Amino acid sequence: MVSLIIHRHQRQSCEQKCYSSRSTSEKPSLSARDFDPLLDDLIERKGNRASEEMLLLHSRLSSQEELFARETLTRQVVETRSRSMKEEIVRLQKSMEEKDGLRQESGTSASDRD
């Protein structure tokens, strides 16, 4: 659709140049129709280039989306591990506090016996 619009625009532009450059008494040496094969070829090449660029951009976008998905997954794994480690630290601190409390109690009761 876009190439058709471009084709029409280029054809109209070429026709305007051909007809505006001639005076009323002289005939154009080349009509717009003579340029059609050249215009068609040019438009086709530009369309092919645009298609190639679109494919390249699509490929890059897909790669970036994949990378983003991997980074997101990695971040989620790291956050989960971090939470687990924090929970383990809290658990170990509580365990140490309990053991310290038991030692202090046993130390106090042993000194009371003496």
A tleap script that builds the chain and sets N, CA, C and O, in Angstrom:
source leaprc.protein.ff14SB
mol = sequence {
  NMET VAL SER LEU ILE ILE HIE ARG HIE GLN
  ARG GLN SER CYS GLU GLN LYS CYS TYR SER
  SER ARG SER THR SER GLU LYS PRO SER LEU
  SER ALA ARG ASP PHE ASP PRO LEU LEU ASP
  ASP LEU ILE GLU ARG LYS GLY ASN ARG ALA
  SER GLU GLU MET LEU LEU LEU HIE SER ARG
  LEU SER SER GLN GLU GLU LEU PHE ALA ARG
  GLU THR LEU THR ARG GLN VAL VAL GLU THR
  ARG SER ARG SER MET LYS GLU GLU ILE VAL
  ARG LEU GLN LYS SER MET GLU GLU LYS ASP
  GLY LEU ARG GLN GLU SER GLY THR SER ALA
  SER ASP ARG CASP
}
set mol.1.N position { 0.826 -1.184 0.000 }
set mol.1.CA position { 0.000 0.000 0.000 }
set mol.1.C position { 0.870 1.247 0.000 }
set mol.1.O position { 0.630 2.174 -0.773 }
set mol.2.N position { 1.885 1.274 0.870 }
set mol.2.CA position { 2.772 2.427 0.944 }
set mol.2.C position { 3.540 2.584 -0.354 }
set mol.2.O position { 3.709 3.700 -0.845 }
set mol.3.N position { 4.011 1.466 -0.919 }
set mol.3.CA position { 4.765 1.558 -2.168 }
set mol.3.C position { 3.884 2.062 -3.294 }
set mol.3.O position { 4.369 2.759 -4.185 }
set mol.4.N position { 2.606 1.730 -3.279 }
set mol.4.CA position { 1.684 2.211 -4.299 }
set mol.4.C position { 1.516 3.718 -4.187 }
set mol.4.O position { 1.501 4.420 -5.198 }
set mol.5.N position { 1.391 4.215 -2.972 }
set mol.5.CA position { 1.266 5.656 -2.762 }
set mol.5.C position { 2.536 6.361 -3.202 }
set mol.5.O position { 2.473 7.392 -3.872 }
set mol.6.N position { 3.693 5.813 -2.832 }
set mol.6.CA position { 4.969 6.395 -3.246 }
set mol.6.C position { 5.067 6.393 -4.759 }
set mol.6.O position { 5.485 7.382 -5.362 }
set mol.7.N position { 4.682 5.282 -5.373 }
set mol.7.CA position { 4.733 5.153 -6.825 }
set mol.7.C position { 3.879 6.235 -7.481 }
set mol.7.O position { 4.333 6.897 -8.414 }
set mol.8.N position { 2.665 6.419 -7.011 }
set mol.8.CA position { 1.775 7.440 -7.580 }
set mol.8.C position { 2.369 8.827 -7.411 }
set mol.8.O position { 2.350 9.635 -8.339 }
set mol.9.N position { 2.897 9.103 -6.223 }
set mol.9.CA position { 3.467 10.414 -5.950 }
set mol.9.C position { 4.655 10.687 -6.873 }
set mol.9.O position { 4.771 11.778 -7.431 }
set mol.10.N position { 5.526 9.708 -7.030 }
set mol.10.CA position { 6.688 9.897 -7.888 }
set mol.10.C position { 6.273 10.059 -9.343 }
set mol.10.O position { 6.855 10.861 -10.073 }
set mol.11.N position { 5.280 9.308 -9.760 }
set mol.11.CA position { 4.797 9.415 -11.137 }
set mol.11.C position { 4.202 10.804 -11.373 }
set mol.11.O position { 4.490 11.429 -12.393 }
set mol.12.N position { 3.386 11.290 -10.454 }
set mol.12.CA position { 2.783 12.613 -10.596 }
set mol.12.C position { 3.859 13.682 -10.617 }
set mol.12.O position { 3.792 14.624 -11.408 }
set mol.13.N position { 4.846 13.539 -9.755 }
set mol.13.CA position { 5.934 14.503 -9.711 }
set mol.13.C position { 6.678 14.531 -11.036 }
set mol.13.O position { 7.006 15.600 -11.550 }
set mol.14.N position { 6.939 13.366 -11.581 }
set mol.14.CA position { 7.649 13.271 -12.857 }
set mol.14.C position { 6.809 13.879 -13.979 }
set mol.14.O position { 7.330 14.610 -14.821 }
set mol.15.N position { 5.519 13.580 -13.991 }
set mol.15.CA position { 4.640 14.131 -15.022 }
set mol.15.C position { 4.594 15.644 -14.932 }
set mol.15.O position { 4.612 16.329 -15.956 }
set mol.16.N position { 4.535 16.170 -13.726 }
set mol.16.CA position { 4.498 17.617 -13.555 }
set mol.16.C position { 5.773 18.247 -14.084 }
set mol.16.O position { 5.720 19.293 -14.732 }
set mol.17.N position { 6.905 17.638 -13.824 }
set mol.17.CA position { 8.171 18.174 -14.315 }
set mol.17.C position { 8.221 18.147 -15.834 }
set mol.17.O position { 8.660 19.105 -16.470 }
set mol.18.N position { 7.766 17.036 -16.408 }
set mol.18.CA position { 7.796 16.911 -17.867 }
set mol.18.C position { 6.893 17.941 -18.524 }
set mol.18.O position { 7.297 18.585 -19.492 }
set mol.19.N position { 5.694 18.105 -18.025 }
set mol.19.CA position { 4.732 19.006 -18.653 }
set mol.19.C position { 4.999 20.459 -18.319 }
set mol.19.O position { 4.726 21.326 -19.149 }
set mol.20.N position { 5.514 20.758 -17.157 }
set mol.20.CA position { 5.766 22.151 -16.811 }
set mol.20.C position { 7.023 22.674 -17.481 }
set mol.20.O position { 7.161 23.884 -17.663 }
set mol.21.N position { 7.930 21.804 -17.846 }
set mol.21.CA position { 9.171 22.253 -18.466 }
set mol.21.C position { 9.010 22.559 -19.945 }
set mol.21.O position { 9.854 23.242 -20.525 }
set mol.22.N position { 7.964 22.077 -20.558 }
set mol.22.CA position { 7.801 22.347 -21.988 }
set mol.22.C position { 6.948 23.589 -22.199 }
set mol.22.O position { 6.086 23.923 -21.387 }
set mol.23.N position { 7.202 24.233 -23.267 }
set mol.23.CA position { 6.353 25.367 -23.633 }
set mol.23.C position { 5.170 24.831 -24.419 }
set mol.23.O position { 5.138 23.646 -24.750 }
set mol.24.N position { 4.211 25.668 -24.719 }
set mol.24.CA position { 3.003 25.212 -25.405 }
set mol.24.C position { 3.289 24.737 -26.812 }
set mol.24.O position { 2.547 23.911 -27.343 }
set mol.25.N position { 4.335 25.232 -27.422 }
set mol.25.CA position { 4.600 24.860 -28.813 }
set mol.25.C position { 5.503 23.648 -28.948 }
set mol.25.O position { 5.527 23.022 -30.007 }
set mol.26.N position { 6.248 23.297 -27.904 }
set mol.26.CA position { 7.171 22.166 -28.047 }
set mol.26.C position { 6.629 20.925 -27.365 }
set mol.26.O position { 5.904 21.008 -26.374 }
set mol.27.N position { 6.984 19.800 -27.898 }
set mol.27.CA position { 6.579 18.513 -27.345 }
set mol.27.C position { 7.678 18.005 -26.422 }
set mol.27.O position { 8.860 18.235 -26.681 }
set mol.28.N position { 7.302 17.320 -25.355 }
set mol.28.CA position { 8.359 16.765 -24.501 }
set mol.28.C position { 9.069 15.633 -25.230 }
set mol.28.O position { 8.457 14.872 -25.979 }
set mol.29.N position { 10.376 15.539 -24.993 }
set mol.29.CA position { 11.133 14.479 -25.649 }
set mol.29.C position { 10.808 13.126 -25.029 }
set mol.29.O position { 10.802 12.107 -25.719 }
set mol.30.N position { 10.541 13.117 -23.749 }
set mol.30.CA position { 10.163 11.888 -23.055 }
set mol.30.C position { 8.881 12.149 -22.280 }
set mol.30.O position { 8.775 13.137 -21.553 }
set mol.31.N position { 7.934 11.281 -22.434 }
set mol.31.CA position { 6.702 11.432 -21.660 }
set mol.31.C position { 6.863 10.703 -20.328 }
set mol.31.O position { 7.809 9.942 -20.127 }
set mol.32.N position { 5.929 10.953 -19.438 }
set mol.32.CA position { 5.968 10.302 -18.125 }
set mol.32.C position { 5.860 8.797 -18.268 }
set mol.32.O position { 6.396 8.046 -17.454 }
set mol.33.N position { 5.168 8.365 -19.300 }
set mol.33.CA position { 5.012 6.919 -19.498 }
set mol.33.C position { 6.341 6.255 -19.867 }
set mol.33.O position { 6.555 5.077 -19.580 }
set mol.34.N position { 7.233 7.025 -20.507 }
set mol.34.CA position { 8.549 6.484 -20.842 }
set mol.34.C position { 9.372 6.223 -19.579 }
set mol.34.O position { 10.258 5.368 -19.576 }
set mol.35.N position { 9.081 6.951 -18.525 }
set mol.35.CA position { 9.810 6.786 -17.274 }
set mol.35.C position { 9.256 5.649 -16.419 }
set mol.35.O position { 9.895 5.229 -15.454 }
set mol.36.N position { 8.075 5.152 -16.768 }
set mol.36.CA position { 7.426 4.128 -15.949 }
set mol.36.C position { 8.326 2.946 -15.614 }
set mol.36.O position { 8.400 2.573 -14.443 }
set mol.37.N position { 9.012 2.339 -16.575 }
set mol.37.CA position { 9.870 1.198 -16.210 }
set mol.37.C position { 10.961 1.588 -15.216 }
set mol.37.O position { 11.278 0.837 -14.294 }
set mol.38.N position { 11.528 2.772 -15.422 }
set mol.38.CA position { 12.567 3.225 -14.499 }
set mol.38.C position { 11.980 3.504 -13.118 }
set mol.38.O position { 12.559 3.129 -12.098 }
set mol.39.N position { 10.837 4.159 -13.099 }
set mol.39.CA position { 10.182 4.438 -11.821 }
set mol.39.C position { 9.788 3.148 -11.116 }
set mol.39.O position { 9.982 2.996 -9.910 }
set mol.40.N position { 9.237 2.230 -11.886 }
set mol.40.CA position { 8.837 0.951 -11.299 }
set mol.40.C position { 10.034 0.232 -10.693 }
set mol.40.O position { 9.947 -0.325 -9.599 }
set mol.41.N position { 11.151 0.249 -11.411 }
set mol.41.CA position { 12.364 -0.396 -10.909 }
set mol.41.C position { 12.859 0.297 -9.639 }
set mol.41.O position { 13.210 -0.357 -8.657 }
set mol.42.N position { 12.882 1.623 -9.676 }
set mol.42.CA position { 13.327 2.388 -8.514 }
set mol.42.C position { 12.427 2.129 -7.307 }
set mol.42.O position { 12.906 1.915 -6.193 }
set mol.43.N position { 11.138 2.152 -7.545 }
set mol.43.CA position { 10.182 1.918 -6.461 }
set mol.43.C position { 10.335 0.507 -5.908 }
set mol.43.O position { 10.272 0.298 -4.697 }
set mol.44.N position { 10.534 -0.449 -6.790 }
set mol.44.CA position { 10.711 -1.832 -6.342 }
set mol.44.C position { 11.969 -1.974 -5.490 }
set mol.44.O position { 11.951 -2.641 -4.456 }
set mol.45.N position { 13.066 -1.342 -5.926 }
set mol.45.CA position { 14.304 -1.410 -5.150 }
set mol.45.C position { 14.141 -0.741 -3.787 }
set mol.45.O position { 14.604 -1.257 -2.770 }
set mol.46.N position { 13.476 0.415 -3.782 }
set mol.46.CA position { 13.254 1.100 -2.504 }
set mol.46.C position { 12.355 0.261 -1.601 }
set mol.46.O position { 12.579 0.180 -0.393 }
set mol.47.N position { 11.349 -0.356 -2.187 }
set mol.47.CA position { 10.463 -1.225 -1.413 }
set mol.47.C position { 11.212 -2.410 -0.840 }
set mol.47.O position { 11.002 -2.793 0.311 }
set mol.48.N position { 12.090 -2.992 -1.652 }
set mol.48.CA position { 12.894 -4.126 -1.176 }
set mol.48.C position { 13.807 -3.699 -0.032 }
set mol.48.O position { 13.948 -4.408 0.964 }
set mol.49.N position { 14.431 -2.517 -0.190 }
set mol.49.CA position { 15.300 -2.003 0.865 }
set mol.49.C position { 14.508 -1.753 2.145 }
set mol.49.O position { 14.956 -2.074 3.246 }
set mol.50.N position { 13.334 -1.181 1.976 }
set mol.50.CA position { 12.492 -0.918 3.149 }
set mol.50.C position { 12.093 -2.233 3.823 }
set mol.50.O position { 12.074 -2.327 5.050 }
set mol.51.N position { 11.777 -3.237 3.021 }
set mol.51.CA position { 11.420 -4.547 3.582 }
set mol.51.C position { 12.595 -5.156 4.335 }
set mol.51.O position { 12.428 -5.709 5.423 }
set mol.52.N position { 13.781 -5.050 3.751 }
set mol.52.CA position { 14.973 -5.585 4.417 }
set mol.52.C position { 15.219 -4.862 5.739 }
set mol.52.O position { 15.542 -5.490 6.747 }
set mol.53.N position { 15.065 -3.535 5.726 }
set mol.53.CA position { 15.260 -2.768 6.953 }
set mol.53.C position { 14.224 -3.152 8.006 }
set mol.53.O position { 14.545 -3.262 9.189 }
set mol.54.N position { 12.990 -3.354 7.575 }
set mol.54.CA position { 11.942 -3.756 8.512 }
set mol.54.C position { 12.260 -5.123 9.119 }
set mol.54.O position { 12.077 -5.327 10.319 }
set mol.55.N position { 12.734 -6.056 8.293 }
set mol.55.CA position { 13.100 -7.378 8.806 }
set mol.55.C position { 14.247 -7.273 9.805 }
set mol.55.O position { 14.246 -7.937 10.841 }
set mol.56.N position { 15.228 -6.427 9.479 }
set mol.56.CA position { 16.360 -6.231 10.376 }
set mol.56.C position { 15.897 -5.626 11.701 }
set mol.56.O position { 16.306 -6.073 12.772 }
set mol.57.N position { 15.049 -4.615 11.618 }
set mol.57.CA position { 14.530 -3.996 12.834 }
set mol.57.C position { 13.702 -4.986 13.647 }
set mol.57.O position { 13.774 -5.006 14.876 }
set mol.58.N position { 12.927 -5.796 12.960 }
set mol.58.CA position { 12.121 -6.811 13.655 }
set mol.58.C position { 13.032 -7.803 14.366 }
set mol.58.O position { 12.766 -8.203 15.500 }
set mol.59.N position { 14.097 -8.192 13.697 }
set mol.59.CA position { 15.051 -9.127 14.296 }
set mol.59.C position { 15.710 -8.508 15.531 }
set mol.59.O position { 15.838 -9.163 16.566 }
set mol.60.N position { 16.126 -7.246 15.417 }
set mol.60.CA position { 16.743 -6.566 16.559 }
set mol.60.C position { 15.765 -6.453 17.722 }
set mol.60.O position { 16.125 -6.681 18.877 }
set mol.61.N position { 14.530 -6.100 17.403 }
set mol.61.CA position { 13.517 -5.977 18.446 }
set mol.61.C position { 13.291 -7.317 19.140 }
set mol.61.O position { 13.173 -7.376 20.364 }
set mol.62.N position { 13.233 -8.387 18.357 }
set mol.62.CA position { 13.055 -9.720 18.940 }
set mol.62.C position { 14.220 -10.067 19.860 }
set mol.62.O position { 14.024 -10.617 20.943 }
set mol.63.N position { 15.431 -9.743 19.420 }
set mol.63.CA position { 16.615 -10.014 20.245 }
set mol.63.C position { 16.561 -9.222 21.545 }
set mol.63.O position { 16.867 -9.748 22.615 }
set mol.64.N position { 16.171 -7.959 21.446 }
set mol.64.CA position { 16.077 -7.130 22.646 }
set mol.64.C position { 14.994 -7.647 23.587 }
set mol.64.O position { 15.170 -7.635 24.805 }
set mol.65.N position { 13.884 -8.095 23.031 }
set mol.65.CA position { 12.818 -8.645 23.868 }
set mol.65.C position { 13.289 -9.910 24.579 }
set mol.65.O position { 12.985 -10.117 25.754 }
set mol.66.N position { 14.032 -10.756 23.864 }
set mol.66.CA position { 14.585 -11.972 24.476 }
set mol.66.C position { 15.534 -11.620 25.610 }
set mol.66.O position { 15.468 -12.201 26.693 }
set mol.67.N position { 16.419 -10.658 25.348 }
set mol.67.CA position { 17.379 -10.227 26.357 }
set mol.67.C position { 16.652 -9.663 27.573 }
set mol.67.O position { 17.013 -9.963 28.711 }
set mol.68.N position { 15.646 -8.860 27.338 }
set mol.68.CA position { 14.865 -8.287 28.434 }
set mol.68.C position { 14.201 -9.387 29.255 }
set mol.68.O position { 14.191 -9.330 30.485 }
set mol.69.N position { 13.647 -10.384 28.575 }
set mol.69.CA position { 12.985 -11.493 29.276 }
set mol.69.C position { 13.994 -12.254 30.135 }
set mol.69.O position { 13.701 -12.612 31.276 }
set mol.70.N position { 15.189 -12.499 29.577 }
set mol.70.CA position { 16.224 -13.204 30.343 }
set mol.70.C position { 16.665 -12.388 31.556 }
set mol.70.O position { 16.823 -12.922 32.654 }
set mol.71.N position { 16.864 -11.077 31.339 }
set mol.71.CA position { 17.276 -10.216 32.450 }
set mol.71.C position { 16.205 -10.168 33.534 }
set mol.71.O position { 16.520 -10.166 34.724 }
set mol.72.N position { 14.954 -10.129 33.127 }
set mol.72.CA position { 13.852 -10.117 34.089 }
set mol.72.C position { 13.841 -11.403 34.900 }
set mol.72.O position { 13.687 -11.373 36.121 }
set mol.73.N position { 14.004 -12.522 34.224 }
set mol.73.CA position { 14.030 -13.811 34.917 }
set mol.73.C position { 15.211 -13.881 35.882 }
set mol.73.O position { 15.065 -14.327 37.019 }
set mol.74.N position { 16.373 -13.440 35.425 }
set mol.74.CA position { 17.566 -13.443 36.279 }
set mol.74.C position { 17.344 -12.564 37.506 }
set mol.74.O position { 17.688 -12.949 38.623 }
set mol.75.N position { 16.768 -11.386 37.294 }
set mol.75.CA position { 16.490 -10.479 38.408 }
set mol.75.C position { 15.527 -11.120 39.407 }
set mol.75.O position { 15.715 -10.996 40.617 }
set mol.76.N position { 14.507 -11.798 38.910 }
set mol.76.CA position { 13.545 -12.461 39.797 }
set mol.76.C position { 14.216 -13.560 40.614 }
set mol.76.O position { 13.942 -13.710 41.805 }
set mol.77.N position { 15.092 -14.325 39.973 }
set mol.77.CA position { 15.814 -15.393 40.682 }
set mol.77.C position { 16.698 -14.788 41.769 }
set mol.77.O position { 16.734 -15.288 42.893 }
set mol.78.N position { 17.407 -13.717 41.435 }
set mol.78.CA position { 18.295 -13.073 42.405 }
set mol.78.C position { 17.485 -12.504 43.570 }
set mol.78.O position { 17.889 -12.629 44.727 }
set mol.79.N position { 16.353 -11.883 43.272 }
set mol.79.CA position { 15.513 -11.338 44.344 }
set mol.79.C position { 14.991 -12.446 45.257 }
set mol.79.O position { 14.937 -12.275 46.475 }
set mol.80.N position { 14.611 -13.571 44.675 }
set mol.80.CA position { 14.132 -14.710 45.470 }
set mol.80.C position { 15.248 -15.237 46.368 }
set mol.80.O position { 15.023 -15.514 47.546 }
set mol.81.N position { 16.440 -15.374 45.813 }
set mol.81.CA position { 17.580 -15.844 46.614 }
set mol.81.C position { 17.891 -14.861 47.734 }
set mol.81.O position { 18.183 -15.254 48.863 }
set mol.82.N position { 17.824 -13.584 47.404 }
set mol.82.CA position { 18.106 -12.554 48.405 }
set mol.82.C position { 17.110 -12.631 49.562 }
set mol.82.O position { 17.501 -12.552 50.727 }
set mol.83.N position { 15.833 -12.783 49.242 }
set mol.83.CA position { 14.817 -12.918 50.297 }
set mol.83.C position { 15.079 -14.160 51.149 }
set mol.83.O position { 14.973 -14.115 52.374 }
set mol.84.N position { 15.420 -15.263 50.490 }
set mol.84.CA position { 15.704 -16.509 51.221 }
set mol.84.C position { 16.892 -16.332 52.156 }
set mol.84.O position { 16.871 -16.802 53.294 }
set mol.85.N position { 17.927 -15.651 51.672 }
set mol.85.CA position { 19.112 -15.428 52.504 }
set mol.85.C position { 18.779 -14.534 53.697 }
set mol.85.O position { 19.245 -14.779 54.810 }
set mol.86.N position { 17.972 -13.497 53.466 }
set mol.86.CA position { 17.571 -12.623 54.575 }
set mol.86.C position { 16.780 -13.407 55.612 }
set mol.86.O position { 16.997 -13.248 56.813 }
set mol.87.N position { 15.867 -14.248 55.154 }
set mol.87.CA position { 15.078 -15.075 56.073 }
set mol.87.C position { 15.981 -16.026 56.859 }
set mol.87.O position { 15.775 -16.242 58.053 }
set mol.88.N position { 16.973 -16.588 56.187 }
set mol.88.CA position { 17.916 -17.500 56.852 }
set mol.88.C position { 18.737 -16.747 57.898 }
set mol.88.O position { 18.994 -17.268 58.983 }
set mol.89.N position { 19.144 -15.527 57.573 }
set mol.89.CA position { 19.905 -14.714 58.535 }
set mol.89.C position { 19.060 -14.426 59.768 }
set mol.89.O position { 19.544 -14.542 60.894 }
set mol.90.N position { 17.798 -14.051 59.562 }
set mol.90.CA position { 16.897 -13.782 60.693 }
set mol.90.C position { 16.729 -15.044 61.533 }
set mol.90.O position { 16.763 -14.974 62.762 }
set mol.91.N position { 16.549 -16.192 60.889 }
set mol.91.CA position { 16.383 -17.457 61.604 }
set mol.91.C position { 17.633 -17.789 62.425 }
set mol.91.O position { 17.535 -18.197 63.582 }
set mol.92.N position { 18.809 -17.609 61.813 }
set mol.92.CA position { 20.062 -17.889 62.525 }
set mol.92.C position { 20.267 -16.937 63.699 }
set mol.92.O position { 20.743 -17.348 64.757 }
set mol.93.N position { 19.909 -15.661 63.515 }
set mol.93.CA position { 20.040 -14.701 64.621 }
set mol.93.C position { 19.147 -15.096 65.797 }
set mol.93.O position { 19.568 -15.029 66.951 }
set mol.94.N position { 17.918 -15.505 65.501 }
set mol.94.CA position { 17.005 -15.937 66.564 }
set mol.94.C position { 17.556 -17.168 67.274 }
set mol.94.O position { 17.492 -17.277 68.499 }
set mol.95.N position { 18.097 -18.089 66.489 }
set mol.95.CA position { 18.669 -19.305 67.071 }
set mol.95.C position { 19.839 -18.961 67.991 }
set mol.95.O position { 19.958 -19.515 69.083 }
set mol.96.N position { 20.704 -18.042 67.545 }
set mol.96.CA position { 21.843 -17.632 68.376 }
set mol.96.C position { 21.373 -16.950 69.654 }
set mol.96.O position { 21.928 -17.183 70.727 }
set mol.97.N position { 20.352 -16.108 69.538 }
set mol.97.CA position { 19.830 -15.424 70.722 }
set mol.97.C position { 19.255 -16.430 71.719 }
set mol.97.O position { 19.444 -16.291 72.928 }
set mol.98.N position { 18.558 -17.436 71.208 }
set mol.98.CA position { 18.000 -18.474 72.089 }
set mol.98.C position { 19.117 -19.237 72.794 }
set mol.98.O position { 19.038 -19.496 73.994 }
set mol.99.N position { 20.156 -19.595 72.043 }
set mol.99.CA position { 21.276 -20.336 72.640 }
set mol.99.C position { 22.003 -19.482 73.663 }
set mol.99.O position { 22.394 -19.971 74.724 }
set mol.100.N position { 22.188 -18.182 73.340 }
set mol.100.CA position { 22.831 -17.286 74.311 }
set mol.100.C position { 21.993 -17.184 75.578 }
set mol.100.O position { 22.523 -17.180 76.689 }
set mol.101.N position { 20.675 -17.101 75.397 }
set mol.101.CA position { 19.772 -17.042 76.559 }
set mol.101.C position { 19.876 -18.293 77.402 }
set mol.101.O position { 19.900 -18.211 78.630 }
set mol.102.N position { 19.939 -19.461 76.758 }
set mol.102.CA position { 20.066 -20.728 77.485 }
set mol.102.C position { 21.398 -20.792 78.222 }
set mol.102.O position { 21.449 -21.265 79.357 }
set mol.103.N position { 22.470 -20.326 77.599 }
set mol.103.CA position { 23.789 -20.336 78.247 }
set mol.103.C position { 23.787 -19.430 79.475 }
set mol.103.O position { 24.305 -19.775 80.537 }
set mol.104.N position { 23.185 -18.259 79.284 }
set mol.104.CA position { 23.146 -17.331 80.422 }
set mol.104.C position { 22.342 -17.932 81.578 }
set mol.104.O position { 22.720 -17.797 82.741 }
set mol.105.N position { 21.231 -18.596 81.248 }
set mol.105.CA position { 20.421 -19.233 82.290 }
set mol.105.C position { 21.195 -20.357 82.973 }
set mol.105.O position { 21.178 -20.488 84.197 }
set mol.106.N position { 21.870 -21.161 82.163 }
set mol.106.CA position { 22.625 -22.273 82.754 }
set mol.106.C position { 23.812 -21.745 83.544 }
set mol.106.O position { 24.188 -22.331 84.559 }
set mol.107.N position { 24.402 -20.657 83.097 }
set mol.107.CA position { 25.517 -20.050 83.838 }
set mol.107.C position { 25.033 -19.451 85.136 }
set mol.107.O position { 25.714 -19.541 86.157 }
set mol.108.N position { 23.874 -18.848 85.109 }
set mol.108.CA position { 23.299 -18.249 86.310 }
set mol.108.C position { 22.903 -19.330 87.308 }
set mol.108.O position { 23.164 -19.192 88.503 }
set mol.109.N position { 22.290 -20.378 86.843 }
set mol.109.CA position { 21.867 -21.458 87.747 }
set mol.109.C position { 23.075 -22.207 88.300 }
set mol.109.O position { 23.028 -22.684 89.434 }
set mol.110.N position { 24.149 -22.322 87.532 }
set mol.110.CA position { 25.355 -22.992 88.022 }
set mol.110.C position { 26.021 -22.143 89.089 }
set mol.110.O position { 26.542 -22.681 90.066 }
set mol.111.N position { 26.015 -20.829 88.923 }
set mol.111.CA position { 26.632 -19.963 89.930 }
set mol.111.C position { 25.769 -19.895 91.185 }
set mol.111.O position { 26.279 -19.661 92.281 }
set mol.112.N position { 24.466 -20.100 91.025 }
set mol.112.CA position { 23.574 -20.129 92.184 }
set mol.112.C position { 23.847 -21.369 93.033 }
set mol.112.O position { 23.688 -21.307 94.252 }
set mol.113.N position { 24.242 -22.463 92.452 }
set mol.113.CA position { 24.505 -23.711 93.174 }
set mol.113.C position { 25.764 -23.594 94.017 }
set mol.113.O position { 25.893 -24.223 95.068 }
set mol.114.N position { 26.669 -22.792 93.541 }
set mol.114.CA position { 27.949 -22.699 94.256 }
set mol.114.C position { 27.800 -21.947 95.488 }
set mol.114.O position { 28.771 -21.765 96.222 }
savepdb mol mol.pdb
quit
